[in-house]
Amino acid sequence: MGDNLTCRKVRRNEMKDLVENLVLGGGLTGLALGRFLGGETAVLEAEKIPGGLCRSFSREGFTWDIGGHILFSRDRGLLEEMTLWLGENAARGRRDNRISYRGRFVKYPFENGVFALEPEERLEILLSYLGRAAKTEPANLEEWFRSRFGNALAEKYLLPYNAKIWKRDPGELSLLWVERVPDPPLEDIARAAVGIETEGYTHQLDFVYPRRGGIQALTDSLAESLPGLRTGCPALEVFREGKSWTVETPEGRYRSRRLFSTVPVFELFRLLKNVPAPVREALRGLSYNSLITAAIGVKGEVLPGATAVYVPDGKILPHRICLLKGFSPLNAPAGASGLLAEITVPPGDPLLREDPRALAEKVISQAGEICGFAPGDVVFSEVRTFPYAYVVYDLAYGLSRREAYDYLGSLGIRTAGRFGSFRYLNMDECIADARRAAGEVGR
């Protein structure tokens, strides 16, 4: 497992000139979609290794994922199916996420963990929560946070953390994704404020994760079940001929009755010709963030049992530090710890051009102060960048997305996945979206 290994290219079987289904993109969603569609389905992946962001790499006995990936879902049937894909490699864990706040750790989510604060601050949060009231209907994320949680919770954690991860003022973000925000009942806030521990966001509390191989074990399992997967096969052009679709690739043309796309929508539009100017303008109205990760291998046990630390402080580069041994003990050697620091940046941000070694030194210093290790304890570090990571729901999102995707719908192109459908989806939601797209065939 891991992208330091050579991925075998799936041998091309004899295929008919015209297949039933063609899927662009072999990330998690594309692989799941290929599995759900079955039959005569070709999945084309530009990279030599499938999996997209659900990949892992191994160095010196450590295994790191690209970001923090665990399997959980409100849909118990879907979670069981994902677990079956891992087979005997599936292991269960329990979340221990923490928030670094003013020199102490607060249990995640913050509103359930305020019992860790000083009594005066707890009282401030409770009174602010009880006195919250919106004079008008909230029009943006900042107004929603203040009206739903009160000014104290908003200003201490929710606003700074969201400004940091989205790299936008929360007043510039829409409400189209707020159902994802943990929303505890009054009883939980009151219990936490008087010092009684509570649990929030409970559908994430217990999770499934591969025992070995990192999260790539999941995508490897899917890939091995797909005879129609083609890796190292980027699409160069997409066009319609009569009732079928043709995709030009370096190894020849693929023709299909139905076309599905899970690649970033910007890449899909690059492949299409004669797109109307208003549609291309709408596409330019869609915003996203890239991701910088710093993988750090450390001597010693760092925060044993913890799964992640969230960092709302804007002066600290990472917004989250994942402790991969908290996902599986096999992600790091005995007596050592693997950390992954995540930094979101808008495309073109100067941080993307910073020297990786200098950036790693900064992250190591900051992560060490938070998690309790010294730079001299570090045995390995590596910085990587990924162009597509987070969909940003700014105030232009709704109209821009509608126009772009109405056009794709008019062409008969089905989309799925985080950047395929341009929605902020977790892993389980990506797989559910693949199942939905496959289920629409024939309707």
N, C-alpha and C positions, 0 to 999 in steps of 0.2 A: 504494500500500500504506500501511498505518498507520491508526490510528483517528482521526487528524486529518482524514481524508478522509470524504466522505459515502458510506456503503454503499448501493448500490442494493438495494431490496427486490425479491426475485425475484418476477416476475409470477406470479400464481396461475393455473395451468392449469385447464382443466375437469377436475374430479375426480369420481369416482363417490361416491355417498353413503357407501358403505362401502369403505374402502381396506384393503389387506391388513395393512400395518404402520404404526404410529404411533410415532415416537421423540420423547421429551421431552428437549430440550436439544441445542443445536447447537454445543457445544464440540468439541474434537478427537475425542473418542470418539463423540459423536452424529453428526458428519459422516462419520466412517469407517464407522459402523454403517449409516448411510443408503446409503453406497456399496456396502457388502458385501451389503445386503439387496436393493437394486435394485428393479425393478418398481414396484408401487403402494405407495410409501413416502413418508409425509409426515414431515418433521423440523421441530419447532416450537422456535424459539429466542426467548427473551424479549428479548434485547438486539437493537439494530439492526444490530450487527456480530457475525457468528458467530465462533467460535473459542475462547471461554472464556478460559482463562489462556494459550492459545497465540495471543496477539495481539501486535502491535507498534505503536509510535507513533513519528512522526518530527517533529523540530523542528530548524530551522536547520541542516539537512544531516546531523543525527545520526539514527540509528535505534536504538531500544531495544526489547527484548522485556519481557514481564512475567515476570521471573525468567530464569534461565539455561537455555535450551532448545537442545539439540543432538540429532541423530538418531544413535543407535547401537543395537545389539542383538546378543545372542548368536545370534538367529535370522537367519541370513544371507539367507534368502529374504524375510523380512519387511523387512529393511533395504533390499534391492533394490527391493521394491515401493514403500516410502516414497520412495526416491530417484527412482523413475519418476514419482511424482506431481509432483515438482518439475521434471521434464523438463530442459531446458537450463539452468535456474536452479540446478541442484544443484552444489554445490562441496564438495570434501573438505578436511578440516583435521586437525590433530593436537593432541591435548590437551597443554596446558602449565599445569596447575593447581599452585598453590603454597599452602603453609600458612604464615601469619605466626606465628612462634613465638619469643618472647623476643628480638625485635629482628632476626631473620633469617628468610629464607625456607627452608622445608623442602619438598622435592618431595612431591607427593601421589601415593598415599596415604602417610600419615606413617610407617608401619612400613617402607615401601620407601625412605623418604628420610632415615632416621636417619644416613646417612653424612655429612650436613651438620652434625651436632652435634659438640660437643667429644668427644674420645676417652673421657673419664671417663663422660660421659652415655651414649655408645654402649655401653660395657661394662656399665653399670647395666641398660640395656634388655635386652641379650643375656642376662645372668645371670638377670634376672627372668623372661625368656621361657623359658629352659631350666629354671628351677625352678618353673614354674607347675604347680599341681596343685589340683584341686577336691576338697575333703573330702566334699562332697555334690554332688548334681546341681544345677546353677545354677537358681535360681528366678526370677531377674529379670535385666535387662540388665546391671546393675553386676556381679553375680556372674559372668555369662557373660564379660564383658570381662576380668575379673581371671583367670578360669580359662583362657581361650583365649589371651590375650596377655601375661599377667603383670601385676603391680601397676604396674611402671614405665611401660609403654606406656599402660595404662589411665589412670593418674593424670596423665600429662603431656599427653595429647591426647584419647583416646577418651571419657573421662568428662566433662571440661569441655565439649568440643564438642557432645556429644549432650545434655547438660543445657541448653546454650544454644539449640540449634535446636528441641528439643522442649518447652522451658520446663517440664520436669519433672525431678525427681531420677531418675537412671537406675535406682535401686532400685525405682521405681514403674512402670517400663516392662516390658512382657512380652518374651518371646523369639520372638514370632510373626513377626517380620520380619528376624531376624538373618542369613538367607541373603543379604540385600542388603549386608552389611558385608564389605568387602574382607578376604580371609582368606588371607594369603600362606603358602607353605610355609616350613619351618624354614630351608631353604637361602637363601631370600631375606632372612630376618631376619639370618642369620649374615653373608651377603655385605655387606648394608647396614651392619652393625655394625662391620665391619673396613674400611669405606670404599669398597666396590665398589657402583657404581650399579646398581639393578635397576628393573624396571618392574612395577607392580601394577595390578590391575583392568584387564587388557589389552583386554577387549571394549569399554571406553570410550576406548581410546587413540586410535583413529582414528574420526572422525565425519563426518557429512554435515550441511550447513547451507546454506540459501539464499544464493546469491551476492548477491542484492539483495532488499530488502523485509522483512528480518527473518523470524522464524519464522512470521509471519502469512502469508507466501507459501505455506506448506504448507496452512494451513486455507483460504486463498482458493482454492487449486487444488481442494480437495475441494468447497468450497461451489459453485463454478462448474459442477461436474458433477452437481449435485442439483437437478432441476426441482421436486422436492417440498419444498424448503427454504422455510420461512416465517420471516422475521426480524421483530423487534418484535412478536412474537405470544406473549405469556406464557400459560401454562395457568392458569386460575382455579379449576377444579374437575375432578376425575377420578372417574368412577363407572362401574359395570358395568351394562349393560342386556342381559339374556339372555346370549348368547354373544359379545357385542361390547362394546367399550369406547367411552365417550364422553368427550371432553375439551372442556370449555367454555373458549372464548377470547374476547377482545374482538371478533374478526371473525366469530364464529359457532362452531358445534359441528363437531368432527371426530369421525368414528366409524371404528373399526378393529377388525379381527378380533384383532390382536395388539398389545400395548402394551409398549414398551421405555422404560426410564428411564435417562438418564445425568445427570440433574440431581442436586444434592446430596440425599441421602436425607432430610434434614430438610425440604427443600422438597417432596419427593414426599409425605411424610406429612401435610404441611400441606394438600395437595390432596385427601386421602382422608378420607372420613367414617366414623364409627362404628368407629374403630380401638379394639380392646380396651385397657383401662387397663394391663395388664401389658406390652403391646407398646410403648405410649407411654413407660412407665417404662424399658424396655430402651433405647429410643431416647435417652433422657436420659443413659444411661450411655456413649454414644459421644462421644469427645473429639476435638477438632481444633484447629489453630492457624490464625489469619489471617496475612496477609502485608502488610508495609509495604515499599514499594520507593522508593528515591531515585535518580532518573536524574540523572547529572551529566555535563555536557559540559565538556571541559578543553582548553585550548590546550597543544600539545606532545604528544609521544609518551610515554605512560605505560606502563611495563613492556612494551615492544614484544614481541610474540609470545605473551604470557601470555593465558590464557583465563579464569582465575578465581583469587582468593585466598581461602582459608578462614581464618577468624579464631576460634580457640577461646577467646580472652580474654573473660571475662564482662563486663569493664568497657567493652568496645567494643560499640556497638550492633549493627552488622551481623554476621551469621554468615558471610556470603559476599559478595564483591565481584566481579562479573563484568566482564570487559573485552571489550566487544562487538566491538572491532576484531580481537580474536583469533579471533572466529568468522567474520567477513568483513571485509575491508578497506574495504568500501563502507558499513559501519555508522557511519563517522565521516568528516568531511572530511579532506583531506590536511593533515598537520601538527597534527592534533587527535585526541583520544581520548574515547570514550564509556564511562562506567562505570555499573554498576547495583548499588547496595548493597541487600541483602535482609535484612529483620528479621522474624523470626517473633514473634507475640504471641498469647496466648490471647484468645478473644472477650471484649470488655469491658475489656481492659487499658487503663490510663490513657494509654499511649503513643498509642493510637488517637485520643485527644482532644487531643493536643498540637498546638499551632500548627504547620502544615506548614513555614512559613519558619524557625521556630526549630529544628525537627527537622532540616531540610535543613542548616542551619549546623553543627549538631553532627556530622552524618554527614560533611559535607565536611571538617571539621577532622580527624576520626578517619581517614577514608579517605585524606586527603592525607598524614598521617603514615606510614601503612602503604605507600602506593603511590608516594609521592614527588612530590606536586604541592602548590602553595600555594593558599590560598583565592582569591588574586588571579588565578589561572590559570583559574578557573571562568567559563565563558561562559553556562551554562544549568544550571538544576536544577529538579526537580519531584518532589514526593512524592505517591505514590498508595497507596491501601489496597485490599485485596481480602479479602472476608470468609472465603472458603474456599480454603485452600492446602495444608495438610499434615494427613493423617490421623495421629492419635496412638495408638500401640499400648500403651495403659496396661494395668494388670493386669485391668481390668474389660472390656477390649475383646472378648475371645473370646466370653464368654457373652452380652454385650449385643448384639453383632452377630448371633450365631446366632439369637436370639429375634426380632429385628427382621426379618431376612431370611427366616427360616422363614415368617413371616407373609406377606411379599410373595410368596414362592413359592406359598403356599397360594391366593393370589388369581390367580396366573398372570401376574404382572408380572415381566418379565425386566429385569435391571439390568446395567450395564456401566460401566467407567471408574473413576477415582480416587474421586470422591465419590458416583457412582452406586452402585458396589458397596462403597464405603467400605473401600478397600484402598490402600496406598501404592504406586502404580504409576507407573513412568516413561512417557514418551511411547510408546515401542515397546510397552510392556505394555498401555497403554490401547488401542492399535490392535489388538493381539492379543486383548484382551478383547472388543472389538467384533466381531472375526472369529469368536470363539468363540460369542458370543450369536447372531450371524446364522446360524452353522452349526447351532444347536440347533433352528431352525425346522423343523417337520415331524417331529421325533423323538417 
